[in-house]
Amino acid sequence: MCRLFFVPRNLAIDDDLLERAKRLGHHRSKRETVNVALREYVRRRELLKVLDAFGTIDFDPAWDHKRERGTSPASVGCSSSRT
């Protein structure tokens, strides 16, 4: 659930850049433009952290991913929450 807190902020934002982003994204308001831009920024930064992990995880060539897919929850000691 997304909570919105309306707190007055005084930010020095480049008006030309904000207007360009608003037009480019077809946003109706400056607030919407800034919120979308912040969400995109956070998502990109999180993806960059994932990319940093590439090459740092050991690969086991003997691991059989197809066999793992066929494992049922009951056979590995897990119980289903459905009744």
N, C-alpha and C positions, 0 to 999 in steps of 0.2 A: 504494500500500500504506500502510496506517495503522499507525504504530508507537505503541505505548502504553508510556509510561514511568511507572512507579509511584514517584513521589517524594512523600514526606509533605509536606503543606502545612498550614499553620495560617492559615485564612482566617476572617475575621469576616463570616459570611453571615447575613442576616436569616432566622431559622428559620421564621417565619410565611410569608414570601415563598417560601422554598424548598419548604415543605410544600404551599403553594397550587400552585406550578408542578408539583410531583410529582403531585398529584392531577389537575390539569388535563390534563397530558400522559399520564396513566396509566403513569407510569414506575415501575419496580420498586425503584429505589434512588435515593439522593441523588446518587451519582456519575453515574448515567445522566442524571438531571435536569440536572445542571450541564453535562455534556458536550453534551447536546442544545441546551441554552440557549446555550452558547458557539458551537456550529456555526451556530445560527440568527442570532446576533449578527454573526458574521463574514460570513455570506452577505448579510445585510441591509446591512451597511456597504459590501460590495463592490458591491451593486446600486445603492446611493446614489451611488457614484463613477461608475457607468455613466450614471445619470440626469443627473449634472452635465455630462456630455458633450453631451447633447441641446442643439441650437441652436448648437453651436460647430463643427459640421462643415459645410463648404460643400456645397451640393447642385448638381449639374450637370443641368439639365433635358434636355440633349441625350443623356445617357448612356442606352443601350439595354440594360437588364438582361436582357431576353429573348435578345438576340443573345449576350450573355456566357454565358448558361446553355448554349447550344449549342456552345460552344467545347470541342473535345476536347483532352486533355493533349498529344497528339502535335502538334497544329497550333500550339501555343504554345511548343514546344521542351522540354516536360517528358516524361520517360520514366516509364512505369509500373513499379512494383516487382514486379508480377505477371508470371510467365513461363508 
